[in-house]
Amino acid sequence: MAKIKITKVKSAINRPQRQKRTLEALGLRKIGQVVEHDDSPNIIGMVNKVKHLVSVEGTK
């Protein structure tokens, strides 16, 4: 399965609690932090919910 790198590029301050929890579930806490996940539908859906706060590399 392909891997994707997700980087947090914006703050979660003044964002809905749901978006904050999504970032936390992805493993992102600090700006500039990078995590690597499998390219699964669950992860892609989570990234799409917070796409304005993160950048993604390695997608198809």
C-alpha positions in Angstrom: 0.0 0.0 0.0 1.3 3.5 -0.9 2.4 5.9 1.8 1.5 9.6 2.1 3.2 12.3 4.1 1.0 14.8 5.8 2.4 18.1 7.1 0.5 20.5 9.4 1.0 24.0 7.9 -1.7 26.1 9.7 -2.8 26.5 13.3 -6.0 24.9 14.6 -6.8 27.9 16.8 -10.4 29.3 16.1 -11.3 26.0 14.3 -14.2 23.8 15.1 -13.6 21.1 17.7 -14.2 18.4 15.0 -11.3 19.7 13.0 -9.0 19.8 16.0 -9.9 16.2 16.8 -9.2 15.1 13.2 -5.7 16.7 13.3 -5.0 14.9 16.6 -6.3 11.6 15.2 -3.9 12.0 12.3 -1.1 12.5 14.9 -0.5 16.2 14.1 0.2 18.5 17.0 2.7 21.2 16.0 3.0 23.3 12.9 5.6 21.8 10.6 5.2 18.3 12.1 5.2 15.5 9.5 3.5 12.1 9.8 3.4 9.2 7.4 0.2 7.1 6.9 -1.0 4.4 4.5 -3.0 5.7 1.6 -6.3 4.3 2.8 -9.8 5.7 2.3 -10.1 6.4 6.0 -7.0 8.6 6.0 -7.8 10.3 2.8 -11.3 11.2 4.2 -9.7 12.7 7.3 -7.2 14.7 5.2 -10.0 16.1 3.1 -11.8 17.4 6.2 -8.7 19.4 7.2 -7.1 20.0 3.8 -7.0 23.8 4.4 -4.7 23.1 7.4 -2.3 20.5 6.0 -0.3 19.7 2.9 0.0 16.2 1.5 2.8 14.6 -0.5 2.9 11.2 -2.3 -0.7 10.8 -3.3 -1.6 9.1 -6.6 
